[in-house]
Amino acid sequence: MKENEKTFEEAISELEEVVKKLENGDLPLDESIELFQKGLELSRCCSKKLDEVEKKISRLIESEDGDIIETAFDPAGAAED
C-alpha cells in the first residue's frame, strides 16, 4: 500500500512504530536510515492529509437572527473562540 493510500490513522500508527524502533537505538545503521526515510514519507503523508482536511473544515456560526452561516475555517480565529 502506498503512503498516500493509507488513512491518517494507519500512517500515524506506522510512524509511531518507526519512531519507537529508531528510539530503541539497537538497529544497524543501514536499517536506521531506511526507517528514517520511511518515517519522513509517513510524516509527509500525515501532513498532507491534515492539510486536505483543514481545507474542508467549515465553521458553522449562528447569526444574531438564528440563521446558520457557513464560513471557512480560520485556525488563528479558532483559538480565540
ABEGO torsion letter per residue (X at the ends): XBAAABBAAAAAAAAAAAAAAAAAGABBAAAAAAAAAAAAAAAAAAAAAAAAAAAABBBBBBBAAGBBBBBBBBAAAAAAX
